[in-house]
């Protein structure tokens, strides 16, 4: 499978915060999530990978091409940037422009012949295209930023908390758009603080803590589709340990956390399992020091 992004031993110090030994790889058509508590380094990683911050060590390669030379001097990135889409948080738009003027400006910068059809296909922007950016709600502004990151049909898209202020219907539309793009081979690296539907089609969850990678959960969609079963520590779980429906078992002080491929309904039907809590997985279940 073609590798779109490879990061090796990346390090950086940003406003006193340190990233250490970050290594990750994203192949064509993969969706990778970056999780962790606030301040764990998710945004800092995105900013460093996307050239907004210069690293202090390590290597970044897009499509096999190294972004910085051995002296960490940035190379000519024009042939790489055209394949990247980025949505950061914060003020990154021109407030005096209207929404449609913003799309026209970005489309021109990308060398597009007119504004991308995806803008007019979005049912949640029809009534605000002539409004100024400064007059938009937080949710509409976030939707505009998402669309700006994909209008040029990039090969890999970086999204920093892309749905945090969106309503349920708009979140679902964004999910379907990501799913559609992924089916055509587009890759995504997405930061998130809370679980949402994107987990259903994600390949991996990379969990961060204090600027370091704490854990990597492969086949994360299996965890999202399944559930978490908590079983008292005094129960004998040897009979279920080898079950094909088990993803992972974590022993805590007073109970076992059993991550199941099966949905909650199927667990309820298994009368041989004695549990005291049964629920869908949450992002904090994978975050160190945060109790579920």
N, C-alpha and C positions, 0 to 999 in steps of 0.2 A: 504494500500500500504506500502511496506517495506521501512523503513527509512534508507538510506545509510549514511547520514551525518546530525548531529545536532549540531549547535553551539549556545551556550547560554551566553549572556552578556560578550562576549569576549572583552578584553582590552589589549593593548600593546603600548609600546613606542619604536620606532625604529628611531635612529639617530635624536632625537628631535621631530619626528612626532608621534602623539598619535591617536590610535584607541580607540573608546569608544562604549561600549554597543552594540556590533555587535551580532545579533541573526539571524540565518537563518537555513533552513531545506531543504534537497534535498532527494527526494524519488527515488526509482528504476525507471530508464528510463526517468528521468526529465533532461531538459536542462535549466540551470539558468544562466543568464547573469549578470555581474557586470559592470555597467556603471558609468560615472562621468568624470569630467574634469581631466586633468593631475594633479597629486598630491592629488587626493581625497582619496587615500588609497586602491585602487584596488589591486595592487601588494602586499602591506603590509598584506592584509587579506589573500591572497593566501599563502604567505610565512609563516604566523603564523599557518594557518590551516594545512599546509603540513610539519610542524615540522622544517622548516628552521629557524624560530624565536620562541623563548619561550614566551608565553603570560604572562602578569602580573596579569591577572584575567580572570575568566570565565571558561567555560567547552567546550571541543570538544569531540564528540562521533562519532566513525565510526562503523556502524552496531551494535549499542547499547553498544559498549565498549568504556569506557572513556580513552582518550589518556594520560591525566595527572591526578595524584592523587590529593587529596585535598590540598597538599602542593605545587602543580604545579611541581612535579617531574615527569619526563617522564617515562612511563611504558615500558615494553618490547613490541616493536611495530612490530616484525617480522611477526606475523600472520595478521597484518593489512596492512603493506606496500605492500604485494604481490598483494593486490586488488586495489592499487592506481596507477594512471598514472599521471605524472607531466611534464609540459613543461613550464619552466621559460624563461624569456629573459636573455640576457647577455651571457658571456662565460662559458658554462657548459660542453663543449666537449674537447677531447684531440686532439689538432691541428695536432700532428704528425702521427695520425692514418688515414688510409683510411676510406672511408665511409663504405665499407663492413666489415672492421676490427672493426669499431665502433659498428655496428649491432651485430657482432659475440660476442664482449665483453659483451654488455648489455644482449644479449640472454643467455649467460653463467651465468651471475649474476642472472638472473631470473630463472635459472634452466630449460631453454627450450632445447628441443632436436633439435638443429640446429636453423638457422635464420628463423624467422617467414615469412610465405608466403606473408604477406601483403607488405613486402619490395620489393619483386620481382614482385608483382602485380601493384606497383605504376609506371605508365608510365613516370614519370618525373624524375626518378633517374637512368634510364638505362645507361646513358652516363657518370655518375659521380661515379659509385660504386667503381672504382679503384683510384679515386682522393683522395688526402689528404683533411682533413677537412679545413685546412688553405687555400686551393686553391678554396674553394667553394664561390659562390656568397652569398649575404645575404639571398636571397630567397631560395636557395637550402639548406643552413644551417638551416633555419627555418623549412623547410619540413622534414629534417632529425630529428630535435628535436620533431616534431609532431609524426612522426612514432615511435620514441623511446618511446614515452609516451603511445603507444597503442599496441606494439608488444607482450606483455604478456597477452593481453585481460583482462585488469583491469575492475573492477566493476564501478569505478568512476574515471573520468579524470579531471585534473585541467589544464587549458590552459590560459597562460598569453599572450594576443595579438597574437594569433596563425597564423594570415594571413596577418599581417601588411606589409610584404615585398614580398608577393606572387603575381604572375600575375593572371589574371582572370581565365584562364583554371585550374591552380593549386588550386586556391581558390574553384572552383567548385568541384574539385576532393576531397578536404578535407571536404567540405560540405557533399558530398554524403557518404563519409566514416563515418562521425559523424552520419548521418541519419541512415545508416545501423547498426552501433553499438547500437544506441539508440533503434532500433527495437528489439534488442536482450536483452534489459534491462540495458545497460550501461548508467550511468548518467554523466553529464558534468557541471562543473562550469567554465565559460569562461569570461575573462575580455576583454573589447573592448573600443576603443575611437571613432570608426566610425561604422556606421551601415553596416552590410553585410548580405548575404543571410541567415545566421544562425538564424536571427530573425524570419524567416518563420516557424521554428519548435520549437521555444523556449517557455517554460512554463511561465517564470517570468523574469522581469528585475528589479534588485535591483540597485537603484541609490544612489551613495555616494557623500557626500560633507564634506570636512575637517575631515575625519576619522570617520564619522557617517553615518548611514543609513538615507537618506533623504526621500525616497519613495520606495514602492514596487508595481510594475505594474503586476498584474496577467493576465493570458491569453495573454501574450505579442504577440504571433503569430497573434492574431486578429488585433492588432494595425499595425503590419508590413504589413499584407495583405491589410489593408484598406488605409485610407488617412487622411490628415488634412485639414479641411475646416475653413477658417477665414472669419467671418461674422461681418460687422460693428456693433458697439455697439448700434446704433440707431434702428437697425432692431428688430422686434418682433420675437423671436425664440421659443416662447411658443408652437407653433404648431409642431415644430420638436423635442422639448425637450424629449418627450416620445416615439420617434420613435424607433422601434426595431433595427434600424441600427446604433444607437448612442452608442458609448462606453463611452464617457466622454465629458463633456463641462467645459471648464475653462474660466472664465471671466477675461480679461485683461483690461487695462485702456480704450482702444479705440476699442476693438473688442472682439469677442468670438472665442475661439479655440474649434472647434467641431471635436472630433476624431471619425471617421466613420469606421464601419466594411466593408463598401462598397468601391470598388476601384474607382479611379477618373472617369473612364468612366461612371459609374452608377450615380455619383453625377452630372456630366454634363447633364445627361438625365433628372434630376429632376429640371424642370423649375421653381418650386416654391421656390427654394433655391437661395437667393441673396448673393453672396460671392465676395470678392475681391482678394482672394488667394486660390489656390487649389494645393496641392502637396502631395507627399509621405512623411511619417513621417521620421524624422531624430533623431539620438540619442540625439542631443542637445535639442530637444523638451522636453526631460524628465530630463534635467540637470538644477539645480537651477542657476539663474543668467546669463544664456546663452540664448540670444534671437534667435528664429528660423527664 
